[in-house]
Amino acid sequence: MEHNGRAFAADETDGHHHRTAGLVSVHVRAAITWLAIFPLAAIGMNLIAAFAPGWPPVLRAFVLTLIVVPIAVYFAVPRLLLLQGLIRGWVRGRAGRHG
């Protein structure tokens, strides 16, 4: 978004405009990213520990992130954002009927 020559982030407002519809705040994106990465990292750490017990911690972390980050970015986060949008729409729909 741009106003008076200043560019704004998707979750930032300038007092005259509201956030673009459909975009979630940076805080929601951070929470969704954490929800995607934490279980993947926890499972991945256990799997790596089982098949590579002698690896140095930095090598384990490197391999873990090589696997977890693409899965989170291309699969888990987009699906969680979609789910969050569906839930938000459902809640707004219910509020509109009862409000």
Secondary structure by P-SEA (a helix, b strand, c coil): cccccccccccccccccccccccccaaaaaaaaaaacaaaaaaaaaaaaaccccccaaaaaaaaaaccaaaaacccaaaaaaaaaaaaaaaaaaaaaac
